[in-house]
């Protein structure tokens, strides 16, 4: 997927003006937030589970090499194969080679963010294979030739009317010529079209929500059952997973599963939680003849050793997106790459380079809601601030902004200068804004006053007001 994160500001403006997108985002926002709240209120031990899950992931990350090697040995012992890829290009090459070796012509895919990250679909299509997405949301955006807009609801940006238009356009070749507009009819038509794809696929590719080192199992969590058809019907099953998905034991993964669905969709558990362990055995009635697990690094080892290590606790639930005021206003495509919202504003600069995505950390209001709702307690605001520091140090910010920040930092480190200077500035703004009580334009705050008025100060700084309130005696 081409990185267009540098165009975030332009894309965000276009998203705000897109009536269909705004209608779709408004409809989705309340559902995610309200359902999560109800599900968590019904689980008194939720905060305790968060602490347990955090400890599990931190322990695993501290011994990641051990648990990955243990996972590999268990997969091999069950008859499967493990492949290691340092980069996205290596990962695609491995998957294409497997498909070519078995003479595959068609591939069905379950939803996989790692698959999006390494751009596996274009690689397979360039190799001459037919690729069919089987998750309904992924299938919709595949027809639309768009990337996902949300990590758990890829087509959340589409209205029902838009989906109906897509189906009418693309399904006529299957004999479906009547426009369907009701949700059950749309779902049923997709089910009928995908049925033949499931039955004829030579290779099935899924992602993995978790990898269990104890058993060599891979786990997918879905609500549609398409993942089960993808990993059992074809002769070859390929799992694409990033290295931080591993957890030590089945007991560990059950603890984290209690957080995942509640945080993502407000369910106690997703409809399907599927464990895959090796290929079909002689007594099995179904399952693949070959089972492959592709472990992808793609920059994660570097994250493991720096200040962004905690990002590797992410379980891709989407809660931070659902509660982010920026994401809910502009949708996922404005972010310009695979990952969006707060987690995307951290991951994208780390994976594609800060010079290509330095706008994303600055798009955050730092309101902290993402950290509050994250089931793994990831300090996303802290990491976004750290990326802003890197941006400043690498001189990626405009010169005027760097000068302004440098001046402010100089004063902020010297309270004996900061307080009198701010007193003068506040007093001056109070005099200039006295007539209207607000500013419609300020030279160094154009981004603010372009869309809203700036209230005029009331003639005293915060420190002065705090002292006069009687609560600031220690200042």
N, C-alpha and C positions, 0 to 999 in steps of 0.2 A: 504494500500500500504506500503510495506516495505521501510524503510528509508535507503537510500544508499548514503547520502550526504557526508559522510566521504571519499568516494571514488571519490570525484569530480575530483581531479587531474588526476587519472588514466582514468576516463571516458572522461575527456576533451581531453586527448591525443588520445584516441581511436576515438573520434568524429572527430578530425582534420584529422585523417588518413582515415576516412570513405568517399570514393568518392561519393557514392549515397547521403549521408547526406549533404555533401558540395554542391552538385549540387542542391538539393532541397532547402537548405537554401539560396543559392545565388539567386535562382529564386524568392523566396518569399520576400526577403528583400526589393528590390527596389519597388515592388508593394505597400507594406504597407506604406513605407515612402513617396513615390511620391503622392499617392492618398490622404494621410492625408494632405500634404502640399497644394495641389490644393484645397481641401475642406475648409481648414482654411483660405486660401487667399481669398476665395469667401464669407467669413463671417466676415465683418469688426468688429463686436461686439464680436468676440471670446474671447478676453482678458477680456472684461467686464463680459461675461457669466462665465468665470472661477472664477472671484471674487464673483459673485452671488452664484455659485454652492458651492464654498468653505464656504461661510457664511451659506448657508442652512445646509450643513453637520455639521459644527461646532455647530450651534444652536441645531441641532438634537442630536448630541453626548452629549451636555451639559444637555439635558433633555431626555435622551434615555429611562429611565424607564417610563416616562409619555407617550411618543409616542408609545412605545411597548404595554403598557396597553390599550391605546386608539385603537391601531390596533387590539388587541385581542378582545375588546368589539365590534368593528364593524364587525369582522369576525363572531363572535357568533351571532350578530344581523341579519346577512344575512343567517344564517343557517349552517355555517361552524364550524369547530373545530380547536382549537389551542393547540399544544403540545410544551412543553419546554424541552430542552435537554442540560445538562451541559457539557457532554462529547460526543465524537464520539460513544462510546459504547452505551450510553443511546439513542442516536439518532437512531442507527441501530435497537436497541431493539423495539423502538416505531414503526418504519416502518414495521418491520417483524410482530409485533403483529397485526397491522391493516390488513396486507395482510392475515394473518392466520384467523382472525375473519371473513373476508368476503369470505373465501374459495378460495382465488386466486391461480391460477396455473401459469399464465404468466403476466409479467410486461413489459410495454414499458417505456422507459426513454428518456426525452429530456436532452440536455447537461446541466450539473450542476457541477460546481467546488466544491461546498459544498458536493455534492454526492461523488465526488472523495476523498475529504478530510476525510469524515467519513467512506470511504470504504463500501458504501452501496451495491454495486454489489456482492462482496464476501459474505456479510451477507445474502442477499436474496438467493443466489445460495446455500449456506450452509443450508438454510431452505427448500430447495427443489423446489424453484421457477425458472422458466425460465426468464431470463432478456435479453431484446433486446434494444440496444442503437439505437436511431432513427436519431440523427444528423449524417450526412454522415461521417464527420471526426471521430466522436466517434465510429460509426459502423465499420469503417475501422480498427481503433486501437483495437477494441474489437475482431475482427477476428484475428488480429496479436498478441493478448494477450499482449498488451503494454499499458502503461499509456499515457495520453496526453502529447504532447511536447510543446503545446502552449495553453494559456487559451482561445483564441477565434478560433484558427485553430488547433485542436488537432492532425491532421495528416499532419501538414506542413512539417514534416521531411520525408515523403514518396514521392517517385517519382511515376509518372504515371505507369511505368512498374511494380513497386512493388505492387501497388494497383491492377493492372490487374492480377498479379500472385495470389494474395489473393482471388480475386473473382473466378478465375478459380478453385482454390483448394476447396473453401467452397460452391460454388453455384451449383456444379454439382448435389447435392442431390435434388435441386429444378428443375432440368431439363435444366439448363443452362450450356451446355457443350462446347460452342464455346467461345474462348478467345476474350474478348472485349478490345480494346486498345484506342479508341477515347473517350474523356471526355463525350460527350453527351450520348454515349452508356453505359459508366460506370455508369453514374448517373441514366439512365433509368433502368438498370438492378437492381441497388440497390433499386430504387423506387418500382419495381415489387416484389422484394423479401420482402420488408418491408410492403407492402400493407396488406398481410394476418396477419402480426403481429399486425398492428393497429386495424384491425377488430376483432381479437380474444382476445386481452388483457383484463384482468380483472381489472388491476390497471394501472394507468398512473402516472409517477413521473416526475416532472419538478423541475428546480431550480427557482430562482427569481432574476431578476436584481434589482428590487425595490419592496418595500412594502409601501402602502399608508395608513397612519394612519387615514386620514380623511374618507376613504371609506371602509377600510378593503380589498382593492384590492391587488392582486399580479400581477407583470408585468414581462413578458419575451420578450426579443428582439432577433429575429432570422431572418435568410435569407432564410430558406427552408420550413417553414410551418409545419415542423414535430412537433413543440411544440404545435400547435393548435390541431393536430390530437391526440397527447398524452393526452391533458387535456380535450378533449371533448368526445372522443369515449368510453373510459372505464367507468365502473360504479363508480369507485373511483378515485379521483384525489388527489395526495399527493404533496405538495409543500415543498421542503427542502430549507431553507434560513437561513443565518447567521443574527444575531440580528442587525448588523449595516446597514442592507439594508433598514431599515425603513426611510421614509421621511414624513414630516408633511402633505402636501396637494398635490392635483393633479397639481396645478400651479407650485409647487416646482419641481415635477418630470418632468414636461415638459421642464423646464429650463435645467435640467441635461441631459435629452434625446438629446437636441440639441448638447451637447458636446460628448456624448457617441459614436455614429456611426462615426462621423467625426474623432475622435481620434483613433477608432478601425480599421475601414475598409475604411475610406475616403468617406463614404456615407453621404448624408444629413440626412437620416433616414434609418434604416434597413428596409428590405422588410416587415417584420411583427413586429408590436409592440402590444402585446396582453395583455389585462386587464382581469383578472379573479376575479369575486366577488361572492363567495358563490357557492353552488350547483345549479343544475337545478331547476328552478321555474316552476310552473304548466303551465304557458303559453309558456315556452321555448321549442323549437323544438329539442334541443340537450343539451349536457352537462352532467356532472357526477351527480349521486344521492348523493354521499358523497364528501365533500370538506374538506381536512385537511391541515393545515399549521404547519410545524415543524420548530420551531425557535431554532437554534443551537448557543450555546455560544462557547464552545471548546477553551477557553483561551482568548476570546475577552474582557470579563469583566476586566481581569487583564491588558490587553493593555489599556483599557479605563482610568485606573488610573495611568499609568506610562508615561515615555518619548516617548513611541511609539504610543500614542493615535492618532496622525495624520495619521497613516497607515490605520485607520478605515474609512478614507474618500475614499479609493480606490473603484472605480466602475468597476474594472476588464475589462478595455478596451484593455489592451495589448500594449499600445503605448510605455511603458518603455521597453518592450521586443523587440519591432520592431526596436528601435533606439539604443539598447545596443550592442556595438561591441563584447562583450564577448558572449552574447546569440547568436548573428548572426553567430558566429564562431563555437560554440559547440552544439547548439540546447538545447532543454529543458531537455532531459533525463539525461544529465551530472549532473544536479542539484540534482537528486536523490530523489525527492518527488513530490508532486502534483504541487506546484507552482515553477516557474522558473524565470529567468531573475532578474532584480533589485528588483521587488516586492517580488519575491520568496526568494531572498537572505536576505530579512528582515523577511518575514513571517515564513519561515521554521524554523530558529533557535528559534523563539518565540513560535512556536506551538509544535515542537518535541523536543526542548531542544538544547541549544547552544553546548553542548558537542557532539551532534550527527551531527551538521551542521555548525561547526565553520569555515569550509573552505569557505563557501559561501560568507560571507561578505568580505573575503580577495580576492575573485576572481574579485572584482570590481576595475576598474581603477580610479574611482571617477572623471570621465570626466564631470559629471553633466548633460548629455543629458537627462537622465530619468526625472529629475526634470523639465527641460525646456519644455518637451513635455507633462508632466502629466496634464490632464485637471482639476485635483483637487489640483494642486500645492503642491503635497506631497514632503517634503524634504527628498527624499530617500538617497542621499549621507550623510546627517547628521545622519540619523538613522543607516546606515552601519558603519559609524565611531563610533557611540555609541556602536554598537555590538562588534566592535574591542576592544573598551575599556573594555567592560564586559569580553571578552575573555582573555585579559591581566590580569584583576583583578582576574579572576577565575583560572589563571595559566594553561590555555588550550593551550597556544602557546608553542612551543619548548623552552627549557631553553636558548639556544644560542640566539634566537631571543629576549627573554625577557631581557637578559643581554645587548644586543645591544641597544634595545629601552630605557632601563634604563639609559645607558651611554649617549645616544643622548639627552634624556629628561633633564638629569642633566646639560649638556652643553647648551642646547637651552634656559633654564631658567636663564642662566648666560652669557649675551652677552660679558662681559669682558673676559670670558674664551673661549666662542664659536668662536669668530672671529679669535683670534690668532691660535687656534687649527685647525680650518678649513683652514686657510692660509697655515699652514704647510702641511696638508693632500693634499690639491689641488696642492701645489707646487711639492710635492713628486710624485703625479700621473702624473703631467705634464712632469716631468723629465723621469719617467719610460715609458711613452707612446709617447715620442717625436719621436721615430724612425718610428713607424707605424701610429701614430695619433689616435690610437684606441686600445682597449683591447679585445682580443678574450676570455680571461678568467680572472675573478676576484674572489678571495676566498669567499667574502661575498655577491657576486652578481651573483651567479651561475645561479639562475633562469632567470636572464636577459641574461647573456652571453652564455647560452646554445643555444639560438635561434637567437641572434643578437650580434653584436659588441657594446661595450660601448665606446663612443667617449672619447678621452683623454681631460682633462681640459686644458684650454689655459693659465694657470699660475696665475689666479686670481679668487677670490671668487665672488659670485654674488654681495655681498655688495660692494666690491672693484670696480667692473665694473660699478655698478650703480653710485657710487660717481664720478668716472672719466668721466661718461657721462654728468655730470652737472646737472642731475635730482635727485640726491640722497643727497642733502645738509642737509636734516633733519635726515639722518641715523646716 
